[in-house]
Amino acid sequence: MTDLAAAAVERVYREHRARMLAALVRVLGDFELAEDALQEACSQALRKWPRSAVPDDPLAWLLTVARNHAIDRVRHAAMARTKLEPPREVVPMNDKQLIDIGDERLSLIFTCCHPALAEEARVALTLQAVVGLTAAQIARAFLVGESTLAQRLVRAKRKIRDAGITLEVPADHLLPERLSGVLAVVYLIFTQGYTTRDSSLRQEAIRLGKLVASLMPDEPEAIGLVALLLLHDSRSATRYTDSGDVVLLEDQDRSRWDFASIDEGVRLLDRALRFGTPGPYQLQAAIAAVHTQTPPNWSRIAALYNDLLMLAPTPVVALNHAVAVAMADGPALGLALIDEISDLDHYHLLHAARADLLRRLDRLDEAADAYRRAQSLATDPADRRFLAGRSLELGNR
């Protein structure tokens, strides 16, 4: 019976943790209190269910016990404080209202990604509260100390409590801006996993993106982001050799790409585009989809980057557009566009792109200088080795 009870607690916690946490935060207005109460409810279940059998509705049992435990803590704390300090308010809610609160995961995501929080706090809180990663797991993924990450989480939760940030989906007139912040957090999580070659982090970002898209099925940018993540992730197994060296897109073994992810990404992209309101994530997904073709249509990619540049006129987008133009119309045109870009002198990929175009134009001395500049700016050892190899090739020529 003990094993059955433990398995039941583990299953309910794994499948419904975010929903239960969201419901408790809604009632209590306090992340830390909600988390502690949920842990206490699970501990009580492990003690009581082996003796009294697993309840017919274990989710309702855990929610009710957690809520009651939290209220007791609030009352005891209020009694210990002086009369000059107002007690913390708890939203009045009976058992049925608590259980019927529904799926509050979307509200939880928007709360974790509230603009009042710093970006790194939004990422960490989303990974812990919505995805369920521990502070230690998040710290390892983002290469920070566990104590630093834990302090970041505590500060974020207390800021939500002290600022009175409520658990809710923003009003319609605020939704576009707030949704873009949520999607940016998901994309940042994926990008971290992509650059550090952490497959678990990439998969968590994809799962989180799918959750947002499923809860907001009429938001084409949410769907477009999932398509983009799937299309990028489909090539992850071929981006590096077994020894960790960079493999350029044109040299990757396409037979090892994940074509199931590509098909799913293309289907989602088609669905998003049918809304008729293409946004940055949809355009980036469309570019990624063209890259999966053999050979890629560089004129189409250049046109899509031009569209993206109209929506998101950033130096990095301008660089990608210039590279696509170079592939479609020749290195001279691409180089001219790159040389018009400002604010990216610190970005090693700009100098790497310049070096490649200069090499193709047979301006070898300038190409060598650009490769050296790129290598000096690169921080990833794999990138540095790749650029050093290109410099060596020029020297041999």
C-alpha positions in Angstrom: 0.0 0.0 0.0 2.9 2.3 0.8 4.3 1.9 -2.7 0.9 2.6 -4.3 0.4 5.7 -2.2 3.9 7.0 -3.0 3.3 6.3 -6.7 0.0 8.2 -6.6 1.6 11.2 -4.9 4.4 11.3 -7.4 2.1 11.0 -10.4 -0.3 13.8 -9.3 2.6 16.0 -8.4 4.4 15.4 -11.7 1.3 15.8 -13.9 -0.4 18.7 -12.0 2.3 20.5 -10.0 2.0 23.7 -12.1 -1.8 23.7 -11.9 -1.8 23.2 -8.2 0.9 25.8 -7.6 -1.0 28.3 -9.8 -4.2 27.7 -7.8 -2.5 28.2 -4.5 -0.6 31.3 -5.6 -4.0 32.7 -6.8 -5.5 32.1 -3.3 -2.4 33.0 -1.2 -0.7 35.7 -3.2 2.7 34.3 -2.2 4.9 32.0 -4.2 7.0 30.8 -1.3 4.0 30.1 0.9 2.3 28.3 -1.9 5.4 26.1 -2.6 5.9 25.3 1.1 2.2 24.4 1.5 2.2 22.1 -1.5 5.3 20.3 -0.2 3.6 19.9 3.2 0.5 18.5 1.5 2.6 16.0 -0.3 4.3 15.0 2.9 1.0 14.5 4.6 -0.2 12.4 1.7 2.8 10.1 2.0 2.0 9.6 5.7 -1.7 9.3 5.5 -2.6 7.6 2.2 -0.9 4.3 3.1 -3.2 4.1 6.1 -6.5 5.4 4.7 -6.1 4.6 1.0 -5.6 7.0 -1.9 -8.5 9.5 -2.2 -10.9 9.3 -5.1 -9.7 12.8 -6.1 -6.1 13.1 -5.0 -5.6 16.4 -6.7 -8.5 18.0 -4.7 -7.1 16.4 -1.5 -3.7 17.9 -2.0 -5.1 21.3 -2.9 -7.4 21.4 0.1 -4.7 20.3 2.6 -2.2 22.7 1.1 -4.6 25.6 1.3 -5.5 24.8 4.9 -1.9 24.4 5.9 -1.1 27.8 4.4 -4.0 29.5 6.1 -2.9 28.1 9.5 0.6 29.5 8.9 -0.7 32.9 8.0 -2.9 32.9 11.1 -0.1 31.9 13.4 2.2 34.5 11.9 -0.4 37.2 12.3 -0.8 36.3 16.0 3.0 36.6 16.5 3.2 40.0 14.9 2.4 43.3 16.6 -1.0 44.8 16.1 0.5 47.6 14.1 1.3 45.2 11.3 -1.6 44.2 9.1 -2.1 40.5 8.5 -1.5 39.1 5.1 -4.7 38.7 3.1 -5.8 35.4 1.8 -8.4 35.3 -0.9 -11.6 33.7 0.7 -12.4 30.5 -1.2 -14.2 27.4 -0.2 -13.0 23.9 -1.1 -15.2 23.7 -4.2 -14.0 27.1 -5.5 -10.4 26.1 -4.9 -10.8 22.8 -6.8 -12.9 24.4 -9.6 -10.3 27.2 -10.1 -9.4 25.5 -13.4 -6.1 25.5 -15.3 -4.3 28.6 -14.2 -1.0 27.7 -15.9 -1.3 30.5 -18.4 -1.8 33.0 -15.6 1.2 31.5 -13.8 3.4 31.9 -16.9 2.4 35.6 -17.3 3.1 36.2 -13.6 6.6 34.6 -13.9 7.3 36.7 -16.9 6.0 40.0 -15.4 7.8 43.0 -16.8 8.5 44.2 -13.2 11.0 41.3 -12.9 14.5 41.4 -14.4 15.0 39.1 -17.4 17.2 36.6 -15.7 14.6 36.4 -12.8 11.8 35.7 -15.4 13.7 32.9 -16.9 14.6 31.3 -13.6 11.2 31.6 -12.1 9.5 30.2 -15.3 11.8 27.2 -15.3 11.1 26.5 -11.7 7.4 27.3 -11.3 6.1 26.2 -14.7 8.6 23.6 -15.9 9.5 22.2 -12.5 13.3 22.4 -12.6 15.1 22.7 -9.3 17.4 25.7 -8.5 20.4 23.4 -8.9 19.3 22.3 -12.4 18.7 25.9 -13.5 22.0 27.0 -12.1 23.9 24.3 -14.0 22.0 25.2 -17.3 22.9 28.9 -17.1 26.4 28.4 -15.6 25.8 30.4 -12.4 26.2 29.4 -8.8 23.4 27.6 -7.1 23.3 30.0 -4.2 23.2 33.0 -6.7 20.3 31.4 -8.6 18.4 30.6 -5.4 18.7 34.2 -4.2 17.5 35.3 -7.6 14.4 33.1 -7.2 13.7 34.3 -3.7 13.9 38.0 -4.7 11.6 37.4 -7.7 9.0 35.7 -5.6 9.1 38.3 -2.9 8.8 41.1 -5.4 5.7 39.5 -6.8 4.2 39.3 -3.3 5.3 42.7 -2.1 4.3 44.5 -5.3 0.9 42.8 -5.2 1.3 41.3 -8.7 -1.8 39.2 -9.2 -2.0 35.9 -11.0 -3.9 36.8 -14.1 -3.8 36.9 -17.9 -3.3 40.6 -18.9 -6.2 42.6 -20.3 -6.7 42.6 -24.0 -5.0 46.0 -24.5 -1.9 44.8 -22.6 -1.8 41.3 -24.1 0.4 41.8 -27.2 3.2 43.4 -25.2 3.0 41.0 -22.3 2.8 38.0 -24.7 5.9 39.1 -26.5 7.7 39.1 -23.1 6.6 35.5 -22.4 7.7 34.3 -25.9 11.0 36.1 -25.4 11.6 34.1 -22.2 10.8 30.8 -24.0 13.1 31.7 -26.8 15.9 32.7 -24.4 15.7 29.4 -22.7 15.9 27.6 -26.0 18.8 29.7 -27.2 20.7 29.0 -24.0 20.2 25.3 -24.6 21.2 25.7 -28.3 24.4 27.5 -27.7 25.5 25.3 -24.8 24.4 22.2 -26.5 22.1 21.3 -23.6 19.4 19.1 -25.1 17.3 19.0 -21.9 17.0 22.8 -21.8 16.0 22.9 -25.5 13.3 20.3 -24.9 12.0 22.2 -21.9 11.7 25.3 -24.0 9.8 23.4 -26.7 7.4 21.9 -24.1 6.9 25.4 -22.6 6.3 26.9 -26.0 3.8 24.2 -26.8 2.0 24.8 -23.5 1.7 28.6 -24.3 0.5 27.8 -27.8 -2.1 25.2 -26.6 -3.4 27.7 -24.0 -3.5 30.5 -26.6 -4.5 28.7 -29.8 -5.4 32.0 -31.6 -2.0 33.6 -31.1 0.0 33.0 -34.4 3.3 34.2 -32.9 3.0 31.6 -30.1 2.5 29.0 -32.8 5.3 30.4 -34.9 7.7 30.3 -32.0 7.1 26.6 -31.5 7.6 26.0 -35.2 10.9 27.9 -35.1 12.2 25.9 -32.1 11.3 22.6 -33.7 13.0 23.5 -37.0 16.1 24.7 -35.2 16.2 21.7 -32.9 15.8 19.2 -35.8 19.4 19.9 -36.9 21.0 19.9 -33.5 22.5 16.4 -33.8 24.6 17.5 -36.9 25.8 20.9 -35.8 29.0 19.5 -34.3 31.3 16.5 -34.9 31.7 13.8 -32.2 34.9 15.7 -31.1 33.0 18.9 -30.7 34.0 20.8 -33.9 31.6 23.1 -35.8 29.9 21.7 -38.9 28.5 24.3 -41.2 24.9 23.9 -42.5 26.0 23.0 -46.0 28.3 20.3 -44.7 25.8 18.7 -42.3 24.6 15.1 -42.8 21.0 15.8 -43.7 20.1 12.1 -43.3 20.6 12.6 -39.5 18.2 15.5 -39.2 15.0 14.9 -37.2 12.4 14.9 -40.1 9.5 14.4 -37.7 10.3 17.7 -36.0 10.7 19.3 -39.4 7.3 18.1 -40.5 5.7 19.2 -37.3 7.4 22.6 -37.5 6.3 23.2 -41.1 2.7 22.2 -40.2 2.6 24.6 -37.3 4.1 27.3 -39.4 1.5 26.9 -42.1 -1.2 27.1 -39.4 0.3 30.3 -38.0 0.6 31.9 -41.4 -3.1 31.3 -42.2 -3.9 33.9 -39.6 -2.5 36.5 -42.1 -0.5 38.4 -39.5 3.1 37.3 -39.9 5.3 38.3 -37.0 9.1 38.0 -36.2 8.8 34.4 -35.0 6.8 33.3 -37.9 9.2 34.9 -40.4 12.2 33.3 -38.6 10.4 29.9 -38.7 9.8 30.4 -42.4 13.5 31.1 -42.9 14.4 28.0 -41.0 12.0 26.0 -43.1 13.6 27.1 -46.3 17.0 26.1 -44.9 15.7 22.5 -44.6 15.2 22.4 -48.4 17.8 20.9 -50.7 19.3 23.2 -51.9 18.1 26.2 -49.9 16.5 28.9 -52.0 18.7 31.8 -51.0 16.7 34.4 -52.9 13.7 33.4 -50.8 15.7 33.5 -47.6 17.0 37.0 -48.5 13.4 38.2 -49.2 12.2 36.8 -45.9 15.1 38.4 -44.0 14.2 41.7 -45.7 10.6 41.3 -44.4 12.0 40.5 -40.9 14.2 43.6 -41.1 11.1 45.7 -41.6 9.5 44.2 -38.4 12.7 43.9 -36.3 15.4 46.3 -37.6 18.2 45.0 -35.4 21.9 44.8 -36.4 21.9 41.0 -36.1 18.9 40.7 -38.5 20.7 43.1 -40.9 23.8 40.8 -40.8 21.8 37.7 -41.5 20.1 39.5 -44.4 23.5 40.6 -45.8 24.7 37.0 -45.7 21.6 35.7 -47.5 22.0 38.4 -50.1 25.7 37.3 -50.6 24.5 33.7 -51.1 21.8 34.7 -53.5 23.5 37.6 -55.5 27.2 37.3 -54.8 29.7 38.2 -52.1 30.3 41.8 -53.3 26.7 42.8 -52.6 26.7 41.0 -49.3 30.0 42.6 -48.2 28.7 46.1 -49.0 25.6 45.5 -46.8 27.8 44.2 -44.0 30.0 47.2 -44.1 27.0 49.4 -43.6 26.1 47.7 -40.2 27.1 49.6 -37.1 27.0 48.5 -33.4 28.3 44.9 -34.1 32.1 45.4 -34.0 32.1 43.3 -30.8 30.2 40.4 -32.5 32.5 37.7 -33.7 30.0 36.4 -36.3 30.1 39.7 -38.2 33.8 39.5 -38.6 33.5 35.8 -39.5 31.0 36.6 -42.2 33.2 39.5 -43.6 36.1 37.1 -43.6 34.2 34.5 -45.6 33.0 37.0 -48.2 36.5 38.6 -48.5 37.9 35.1 -49.0 35.4 34.4 -51.8 36.4 37.7 -53.4 40.1 36.6 -53.2 41.0 39.5 -50.9 43.0 37.1 -48.8 45.0 39.6 -46.6 41.8 41.3 -45.5 40.1 38.0 -45.0 43.0 36.8 -42.7 42.7 40.0 -40.6 38.9 39.5 -40.3 39.3 35.9 -39.3 41.8 36.9 -36.6 39.4 39.5 -35.3 36.6 37.0 -35.2 38.7 34.5 -33.4 39.8 37.0 -30.8 36.1 37.8 -30.0 34.7 34.3 -30.0 34.1 32.7 -26.6 33.1 29.2 -27.6 36.1 26.9 -28.0 34.5 25.2 -30.9 34.0 28.6 -32.7 37.6 29.5 -32.0 38.9 26.2 -33.4 36.8 26.7 -36.6 38.0 30.2 -37.2 41.6 29.2 -36.5 41.2 26.4 -39.1 39.9 28.9 -41.7 42.9 31.2 -41.0 45.2 28.3 -41.5 43.6 27.4 -44.8 44.2 31.0 -46.0 47.8 30.8 -44.9 48.2 27.6 -46.9 46.8 29.3 -50.0 
